[in-house]
Amino acid sequence: MNTGSLKLGKILGIDVNIHWSVGLIAVLLGASLAQAIGWFAGALGLVAFLASILVHEFAHALTARRFGVDTESIQLWALGGVARLSRESPTAKAEGWIAAAGPLGSVAVSVLALGAWWLLDGAGGEIGAMLGWLGLINALLAVFNLLPGAPLDGGRILKAVRWARHGDRHRAAQEAGRAGMVLGWMIAALGMGLILREQSGIWLMITGAFIAVNARVEITAAGIARRFDGIKVRDLTWFGVAEAGTDMDADSMLWQRTRLGLAGGVAVTDERGRPQGLVLEDELWSIPADERPWVMLTQMMVPFDRTAKASPDEDLSTVLPRLNPARPVVTVWENDRLIGMVPPRRLREQLSAAGL
């Protein structure tokens, strides 16, 4: 979902992005609220609703930070929000609390909104109606997210419980995924049933299908992760990445090909020597020879925050979910310093050896 997203800035050190699909939901929800409670209160309610989703995601992120897990970014999109954690939870206890924090954040918003609505005691007019709606919708979101199936928060809690019970992280993830598939198709079937009765059920159907499909992905990812147990990122890392400034073009870089070694990529730095993005060697060769002198590395680079990042001592299995299949590369960092990368060729060989 990084494609088509706008960066809103940093909050508490975490990048916050908004996907274009939020605009579609904003129009639909805003129009519905405006009809019910007026344009001003409807617009205020829409902003408060989006803020409440951020509260939910920041509850995940700050709890993860408490357990030593950083959050790379928070993304708002059509079906809610996603906190992208830098790595897997270290323990079942951490998994459970990180998952539970989001619904607890929604409950807190619900209590505050309903408390304010109650204090107004019917004297708040449109604003009071908006507060009542905000409280109820956050209560419903908390309950929905606690349904026991991945990728919902309730699925993460189920995974934590099963992980703590039998001690197998990957088996627990697959169990939560299977529960999510059943749950998702049940919700989709309910939506379809409503549609057949000429009632509004399209969003239930879409949401259910989304849950089921992503649950299937999590089952597959857990199976892949099991095959990589015991392999550390450092085992595949090429330490030392060539750097090039903003004035380097693709042709000149290929003339200096020996600087790349077997890393398979070059880090593009700014005027102060700080790494900004990555260009893969294969991408350099893919440019027609007569065009290479005119293509700058800054035009080609992918920012590092859009690559899979890892520390050298991480398990490779925990990094795989962050991987972009179209650019299978892992950049390796220590104390916020780029120290190496897992070359795409090595990673592909490892995946091939595992039968993937």
C-alpha positions as CSV (number, residue, x, y, z in Angstrom):
1,M,0.0,0.0,0.0
2,N,3.0,2.4,-0.1
3,T,2.1,3.0,-3.8
4,G,-0.5,5.8,-4.0
5,S,0.2,7.0,-0.5
6,L,0.9,10.5,0.8
7,K,3.3,11.1,3.8
8,L,1.6,13.2,6.4
9,G,4.7,13.6,8.6
10,K,6.1,12.1,11.8
11,I,4.2,11.7,15.1
12,L,6.2,10.4,18.1
13,G,9.0,9.5,15.7
14,I,6.8,7.3,13.5
15,D,6.0,8.1,9.8
16,V,2.3,8.5,9.2
17,N,1.0,7.9,5.6
18,I,-2.5,8.1,4.1
19,H,-3.6,6.1,1.1
20,W,-5.7,7.6,-1.7
21,S,-8.5,5.1,-0.9
22,V,-9.1,7.0,2.3
23,G,-10.5,9.8,0.1
24,L,-13.2,7.5,-1.2
25,I,-14.2,6.5,2.2
26,A,-14.1,10.1,3.4
27,V,-16.5,11.1,0.7
28,L,-19.0,8.3,1.4
29,L,-18.8,8.6,5.2
30,G,-18.8,12.3,5.2
31,A,-21.9,12.6,2.9
32,S,-23.7,10.1,5.2
33,L,-22.8,12.0,8.3
34,A,-23.7,15.3,6.8
35,Q,-27.2,14.1,5.9
36,A,-27.7,12.8,9.5
37,I,-26.2,15.5,11.6
38,G,-25.3,18.4,9.4
39,W,-22.2,19.4,7.4
40,F,-20.2,21.0,10.1
41,A,-20.7,18.2,12.7
42,G,-20.3,15.6,9.9
43,A,-16.9,17.0,8.8
44,L,-15.8,17.2,12.5
45,G,-17.0,13.6,13.0
46,L,-15.1,12.4,9.9
47,V,-11.8,14.1,11.2
48,A,-12.4,12.6,14.7
49,F,-13.0,9.2,13.2
50,L,-9.7,9.2,11.3
51,A,-8.0,10.5,14.4
52,S,-9.5,7.6,16.4
53,I,-8.0,5.1,13.9
54,L,-4.6,6.8,14.5
55,V,-5.2,6.3,18.2
56,H,-5.8,2.6,17.6
57,E,-2.6,2.2,15.6
58,F,-0.5,4.3,17.9
59,A,-1.7,2.1,20.8
60,H,-0.2,-0.8,18.9
61,A,3.0,1.1,18.0
62,L,3.7,2.5,21.5
63,T,3.0,-0.9,23.2
64,A,5.4,-2.5,20.6
65,R,8.0,0.1,21.5
66,R,7.6,-0.9,25.2
67,F,8.6,-4.5,24.2
68,G,11.6,-3.3,22.1
69,V,9.9,-3.5,18.7
70,D,10.0,-0.3,16.6
71,T,7.3,0.8,14.2
72,E,8.4,1.8,10.7
73,S,5.2,3.5,9.7
74,I,1.5,3.8,10.2
75,Q,-0.7,3.7,7.2
76,L,-4.3,4.8,6.9
77,W,-6.3,3.2,4.1
78,A,-9.9,2.3,3.1
79,L,-10.4,-0.5,5.6
80,G,-8.7,1.1,8.6
81,G,-5.1,1.4,9.5
82,V,-1.9,-0.7,9.6
83,A,1.1,-0.3,12.0
84,R,4.1,-1.7,10.2
85,L,6.4,-3.2,12.9
86,S,10.1,-3.5,12.2
87,R,10.1,-7.1,13.4
88,E,8.1,-9.9,14.9
89,S,7.1,-9.8,18.6
90,P,9.9,-11.4,20.7
91,T,7.5,-13.4,23.0
92,A,4.0,-14.6,23.2
93,K,3.3,-12.1,26.0
94,A,4.5,-9.2,23.8
95,E,2.4,-10.5,20.9
96,G,-0.7,-10.6,23.0
97,W,-0.3,-7.1,24.6
98,I,0.7,-5.4,21.3
99,A,-2.4,-6.9,19.7
100,A,-4.7,-6.0,22.6
101,A,-3.5,-2.4,22.7
102,G,-5.3,-1.3,19.6
103,P,-8.8,-2.4,20.7
104,L,-8.1,-0.9,24.1
105,G,-7.2,2.4,22.4
106,S,-10.6,2.3,20.6
107,V,-12.4,1.5,23.9
108,A,-10.7,4.6,25.4
109,V,-11.9,6.8,22.6
110,S,-15.4,5.3,22.9
111,V,-15.5,5.9,26.7
112,L,-14.3,9.6,26.2
113,A,-16.8,10.3,23.4
114,L,-19.7,8.7,25.1
115,G,-18.8,10.3,28.4
116,A,-18.8,13.7,26.7
117,W,-22.2,12.9,25.0
118,W,-23.6,11.9,28.4
119,L,-22.4,15.1,30.1
120,L,-24.0,17.2,27.4
121,D,-27.3,15.4,28.3
122,G,-29.0,16.2,25.0
123,A,-27.9,19.8,25.0
124,G,-25.1,19.4,22.5
125,G,-27.3,19.3,19.4
126,E,-25.4,18.2,16.3
127,I,-22.1,18.0,18.2
128,G,-23.6,15.8,20.8
129,A,-25.0,13.5,18.1
130,M,-21.5,13.4,16.5
131,L,-20.0,12.4,19.9
132,G,-22.6,9.7,20.4
133,W,-21.9,8.3,16.9
134,L,-18.1,8.4,17.5
135,G,-18.4,6.6,20.8
136,L,-20.6,3.9,19.3
137,I,-18.5,3.4,16.1
138,N,-15.3,3.0,18.2
139,A,-17.0,0.5,20.5
140,L,-18.1,-1.5,17.4
141,L,-14.6,-1.3,15.9
142,A,-13.1,-2.6,19.2
143,V,-15.5,-5.6,19.3
144,F,-14.9,-6.3,15.5
145,N,-11.2,-6.2,15.9
146,L,-11.3,-8.7,18.8
147,L,-12.9,-11.4,16.6
148,P,-10.6,-14.4,16.9
149,G,-9.0,-14.7,13.5
150,A,-5.9,-13.3,11.7
151,P,-5.3,-10.7,10.5
152,L,-7.6,-9.0,13.1
153,D,-6.2,-8.1,16.5
154,G,-8.3,-10.9,18.0
155,G,-6.4,-13.3,15.7
156,R,-3.1,-11.9,17.1
157,I,-4.3,-12.5,20.6
158,L,-5.4,-16.1,19.6
159,K,-1.9,-16.6,18.1
160,A,-0.3,-15.4,21.4
161,V,-2.5,-17.7,23.5
162,R,-1.7,-20.7,21.3
163,W,2.0,-19.8,21.1
164,A,2.2,-19.6,24.9
165,R,0.4,-22.9,25.2
166,H,2.5,-25.1,22.9
167,G,5.6,-22.9,22.3
168,D,5.6,-23.0,18.5
169,R,5.3,-19.5,17.0
170,H,4.7,-20.7,13.4
171,R,2.1,-23.3,14.4
172,A,0.3,-20.6,16.4
173,A,0.3,-18.3,13.4
174,Q,-1.1,-21.0,11.1
175,E,-3.9,-21.8,13.7
176,A,-4.8,-18.1,13.9
177,G,-4.8,-17.9,10.1
178,R,-7.1,-20.9,9.7
179,A,-9.5,-19.3,12.2
180,G,-9.3,-16.1,10.1
181,M,-10.2,-17.9,6.9
182,V,-13.3,-19.4,8.5
183,L,-14.2,-16.0,10.0
184,G,-13.6,-14.1,6.8
185,W,-15.7,-16.3,4.6
186,M,-18.5,-16.3,7.2
187,I,-18.6,-12.5,7.2
188,A,-18.4,-12.5,3.3
189,A,-21.3,-15.0,3.2
190,L,-23.3,-12.8,5.6
191,G,-22.7,-9.8,3.3
192,M,-23.8,-11.7,0.3
193,G,-26.9,-12.9,2.1
194,L,-27.8,-9.2,2.8
195,I,-27.3,-8.3,-0.8
196,L,-29.6,-11.1,-2.0
197,R,-32.2,-9.7,0.3
198,E,-31.7,-6.3,-1.3
199,Q,-30.0,-4.9,1.8
200,S,-26.7,-3.2,2.3
201,G,-24.0,-5.8,2.6
202,I,-21.3,-4.9,0.1
203,W,-18.8,-3.7,2.7
204,L,-19.3,-6.8,4.8
205,M,-18.6,-8.9,1.7
206,I,-15.5,-6.9,0.8
207,T,-14.2,-6.9,4.4
208,G,-14.8,-10.7,4.9
209,A,-13.1,-11.5,1.6
210,F,-10.1,-9.3,2.6
211,I,-9.9,-11.0,6.0
212,A,-10.0,-14.5,4.4
213,V,-7.4,-13.7,1.7
214,N,-5.0,-12.1,4.1
215,A,-5.4,-15.0,6.6
216,R,-4.4,-17.4,3.7
217,V,-1.3,-15.2,3.1
218,E,-0.4,-15.5,6.8
219,I,-0.7,-19.2,6.8
220,T,1.6,-19.4,3.8
221,A,4.0,-16.9,5.4
222,A,4.2,-19.0,8.6
223,G,5.0,-22.1,6.6
224,I,7.8,-20.3,4.7
225,A,9.1,-18.9,8.0
226,R,9.3,-22.4,9.5
227,R,11.7,-23.5,6.7
228,F,14.1,-20.7,7.5
229,D,14.3,-21.3,11.2
230,G,17.9,-21.1,12.5
231,I,19.2,-18.9,9.6
232,K,20.4,-15.5,10.7
233,V,20.4,-12.4,8.4
234,R,24.2,-12.2,8.9
235,D,24.6,-15.6,7.3
236,L,23.5,-14.2,3.9
237,T,24.7,-10.6,4.3
238,W,27.4,-8.9,2.1
239,F,29.0,-6.5,4.5
240,G,29.9,-3.1,3.1
241,V,27.7,-1.4,0.5
242,A,29.2,0.9,-2.2
243,E,28.0,4.5,-2.1
244,A,27.5,7.1,-4.8
245,G,26.5,10.7,-4.6
246,T,23.7,12.6,-6.2
247,D,25.8,13.4,-9.3
248,M,26.3,9.8,-10.3
249,D,24.7,8.5,-13.5
250,A,23.9,4.9,-14.4
251,D,26.6,4.6,-17.1
252,S,29.4,5.9,-14.8
253,M,28.2,3.5,-12.0
254,L,28.5,0.5,-14.3
255,W,32.0,1.6,-15.4
256,Q,32.8,1.4,-11.6
257,R,31.1,-2.0,-11.4
258,T,33.9,-3.6,-9.3
259,R,33.0,-1.3,-6.4
260,L,29.7,-3.1,-6.0
261,G,31.3,-6.5,-5.2
262,L,28.7,-9.2,-4.8
263,A,26.3,-6.9,-3.0
264,G,24.2,-6.3,-6.1
265,G,23.4,-2.7,-5.3
266,V,24.6,0.8,-4.5
267,A,23.5,3.2,-1.8
268,V,22.8,6.7,-3.0
269,T,23.8,9.4,-0.5
270,D,23.0,13.0,-0.1
271,E,25.4,16.0,0.1
272,R,26.2,15.1,3.8
273,G,27.0,11.4,3.0
274,R,23.7,10.1,4.5
275,P,22.2,7.1,2.7
276,Q,19.0,8.0,1.0
277,G,18.0,5.1,-1.2
278,L,19.1,1.9,-3.0
279,V,19.7,1.1,-6.7
280,L,20.1,-2.5,-7.7
281,E,22.7,-3.6,-10.2
282,D,20.2,-5.5,-12.3
283,E,18.2,-2.2,-12.7
284,L,21.3,-0.5,-14.0
285,W,21.8,-3.1,-16.6
286,S,18.2,-3.0,-17.7
287,I,18.6,0.6,-18.9
288,P,19.4,0.8,-22.7
289,A,23.1,1.5,-23.1
290,D,22.5,4.8,-25.1
291,E,20.3,6.2,-22.3
292,R,22.5,5.3,-19.3
293,P,24.6,8.5,-19.3
294,W,21.5,10.6,-18.9
295,V,19.8,8.6,-16.1
296,M,20.9,9.6,-12.6
297,L,20.9,7.2,-9.7
298,T,18.6,9.6,-7.8
299,Q,16.0,9.0,-10.5
300,M,16.2,5.2,-10.0
301,M,16.7,4.8,-6.3
302,V,14.1,3.4,-3.9
303,P,14.1,5.1,-0.5
304,F,15.4,2.9,2.3
305,D,12.2,3.2,4.2
306,R,10.6,1.2,1.3
307,T,13.1,-1.7,1.5
308,A,13.1,-4.5,4.0
309,K,15.4,-3.5,6.9
310,A,17.0,-5.9,9.4
311,S,19.7,-6.2,12.0
312,P,22.4,-8.8,11.4
313,D,21.3,-11.0,14.3
314,E,17.7,-11.2,13.3
315,D,16.2,-14.5,12.2
316,L,15.7,-14.5,8.4
317,S,12.2,-16.0,9.0
318,T,11.1,-12.8,10.8
319,V,12.3,-10.6,7.9
320,L,10.5,-12.4,5.1
321,P,7.1,-10.8,5.8
322,R,8.6,-7.4,5.2
323,L,10.1,-8.4,1.8
324,N,8.8,-6.9,-1.4
325,P,8.6,-9.9,-3.9
326,A,9.3,-7.6,-6.8
327,R,12.6,-6.4,-5.2
328,P,13.8,-9.3,-2.9
329,V,16.5,-7.4,-1.1
330,V,17.2,-6.8,2.6
331,T,19.2,-3.9,3.8
332,V,21.2,-4.5,7.0
333,W,21.5,-1.9,9.7
334,E,23.2,-1.5,13.1
335,N,22.7,1.6,15.3
336,D,20.9,3.3,12.4
337,R,24.0,2.8,10.2
338,L,23.9,0.9,6.9
339,I,26.4,-1.9,7.2
340,G,25.4,-4.3,4.4
341,M,22.7,-6.0,2.4
342,V,21.5,-9.4,1.5
343,P,22.0,-9.6,-2.2
344,P,18.9,-10.4,-4.2
345,R,20.7,-13.4,-5.9
346,R,21.6,-14.9,-2.5
347,L,18.0,-14.5,-1.3
348,R,16.6,-16.0,-4.4
349,E,18.9,-19.0,-4.1
350,Q,17.9,-19.5,-0.5
351,L,14.2,-19.4,-1.4
352,S,14.8,-21.8,-4.3
353,A,16.6,-24.2,-2.0
354,A,13.6,-24.1,0.3
355,G,11.4,-25.1,-2.6
356,L,9.8,-21.7,-3.0
